[in-house]
Amino acid sequence: MKKTWITLCTAAILAIGLTGCASGNGSSQTPHPTEQSGSPSPTASPQATTPADGGTSGQEKQSPLFATPRDAAAAIILTLKDADMETLQAYVHPQNGLLFSPYAHIDKEKAQTFPASELPTTSDVKKYVWGSFDGSGEPIELTFGDYYKKFVYDEDFVNAEKIGWDEILSSGNTEPNMKETFPGSYIVDYHFSGFDEQYEGMDWKSLILVLEQHEGGWYLSGIVHSQWTI
């Protein structure tokens, strides 16, 4: 009887010990790692990143083309030499569009202004009134192509004799008003002092680019032709 009781006690002690071991092993077991929501699996498709402005990468704003007005002018004058209106569209001020003035004194009521997307081509047959001829006062009614040849790139301005960086190098009897028309603008004057000695410098010409800043970049807001006026 005594032997049987000892056997039962021993079995009970062993059972308690085994239960404790099993419980201890369960509490120390390391769980399997789980994937974090921000870490894609090797087979997952790449997801669009979200830029700082809150849009997706497909809607991310285009970086400004030119960080300085000199960089902008250098590219624009080459584009004008080639009469590449498609490329010029990308350089036009996104909000103000592009104004064309045949003379240095801008008449905003008569000058033609085009949004970038509506910039005519040199083959456009439509005629526009661009202002009035100096002297006669007759309307300047020309196609864009004819206006371009007479009042935009009528000389080899990419190889201008002088360049005025934010200054006007010459003016006739009409007062230039680019700074008043475009406050805060930067102007670049591609200038020739004359072509024929017999005119003693009265045949000077300038092509003036009016540049304005927009969201950290410089864009073209005006193309002004300047020459001796009566």
Disulfide bonds with the S-S distance in Angstrom:
none
